[in-house]
Structure formats: C-alpha cells, structure tokens
Amino acid sequence: MTKRPRKCPRCGSERIAEILYGLPAFSKELRLDLETGRVVLGGCEVTGNDPRWRCIKCGHEMGHLRGASGAALGDEDLA
C-alpha cells in the first residue's frame, strides 16, 4: 500500500499517520510531522510485514505487506 488511506476502515476517521520505523534523523520537519499527527514512530524492530499507516483516532493499523493467509495484498484489499 503506497497511498495514504482516505479514512480508517474501523472508525472512519480521516486522521491517518504514516508509521516511521528505525532510528530517524530528528529534524524540524520530523518534529512538525509528529506534532501534527502526519507521522508516528513505529519502533526499531522491523519484521518485513509491518503496517505502514495508523489511525490517530482509534489506533487501527493498516497497510501490511501480507495478509493473514500470507498472500500479498494490493491497495484494493486494504481500503
């Protein structure tokens, strides 16, 4: 899933943040993105099947590379 979802499939909120993994270089831009909810930190451990997006309102995560069956998901499977 490369595009930010328009809304959360669980609660309908349009406040969707990109999850940033690893140890990011802290900058004024990152600080602003964190403060406004455009970005949230996802931690340092990356599994290869980590969600890309998180709803700010309910915490639902979406955009996993693989579904429960292990099959690759496309954007249409996640909307």
C-alpha positions as CSV (number, residue, x, y, z in Angstrom):
1,M,0.0,0.0,0.0
2,T,1.8,3.1,-1.2
3,K,-1.0,5.7,-0.9
4,R,-2.3,7.0,2.4
5,P,-5.8,5.7,3.0
6,R,-8.5,8.3,2.8
7,K,-10.1,7.1,6.0
8,C,-9.8,4.4,8.7
9,P,-11.8,1.3,7.8
10,R,-12.6,0.7,11.5
11,C,-13.8,4.2,12.7
12,G,-14.0,6.3,9.6
13,S,-11.5,8.9,10.8
14,E,-9.6,10.8,8.2
15,R,-6.6,11.3,10.6
16,I,-4.2,8.7,9.2
17,A,-0.5,8.9,10.1
18,E,2.4,7.2,8.3
19,I,4.4,4.9,10.6
20,L,8.1,5.6,10.6
21,Y,10.4,2.7,11.7
22,G,14.0,2.6,12.7
23,L,16.1,5.4,14.2
24,P,15.1,8.5,12.2
25,A,17.2,11.6,11.9
26,F,15.4,14.1,14.1
27,S,14.8,17.4,12.3
28,K,12.4,20.4,12.5
29,E,10.3,18.8,9.7
30,L,10.0,15.5,11.6
31,R,9.1,17.3,14.8
32,L,6.3,19.1,13.0
33,D,5.1,15.9,11.3
34,L,5.0,14.2,14.8
35,E,3.2,17.1,16.4
36,T,0.6,17.3,13.7
37,G,0.0,13.6,13.6
38,R,1.2,13.1,10.0
39,V,3.8,10.7,11.3
40,V,4.0,8.3,14.3
41,L,7.1,6.3,15.4
42,G,6.9,2.5,15.0
43,G,10.0,1.4,16.8
44,C,13.3,-0.1,15.7
45,E,12.4,-3.7,15.1
46,V,11.2,-4.3,11.6
47,T,9.7,-7.6,10.5
48,G,9.1,-7.0,6.8
49,N,5.3,-7.2,7.4
50,D,4.9,-4.1,9.4
51,P,1.9,-1.8,8.9
52,R,2.5,1.5,7.1
53,W,-0.4,3.5,8.4
54,R,-2.1,4.1,11.8
55,C,-5.3,5.8,12.6
56,I,-4.7,8.6,15.1
57,K,-8.3,8.3,16.5
58,C,-8.6,4.5,17.2
59,G,-5.1,3.2,16.7
60,H,-6.1,0.7,13.9
61,E,-3.0,-0.2,11.8
62,M,-3.2,-0.9,8.1
63,G,-1.0,-1.4,5.0
64,H,0.6,-4.7,6.0
65,L,2.5,-6.2,3.1
66,R,0.9,-9.6,3.7
67,G,-2.5,-10.7,5.0
68,A,-3.3,-13.4,7.5
69,S,-3.0,-16.1,4.8
70,G,0.4,-14.8,3.8
71,A,-0.7,-13.7,0.4
72,A,0.5,-10.3,-0.8
73,L,-2.1,-7.6,-0.5
74,G,-2.8,-4.9,-3.0
75,D,-4.2,-1.4,-2.3
76,E,-7.8,-2.6,-3.1
77,D,-7.5,-5.3,-0.4
78,L,-6.8,-2.7,2.3
79,A,-9.3,0.1,1.5
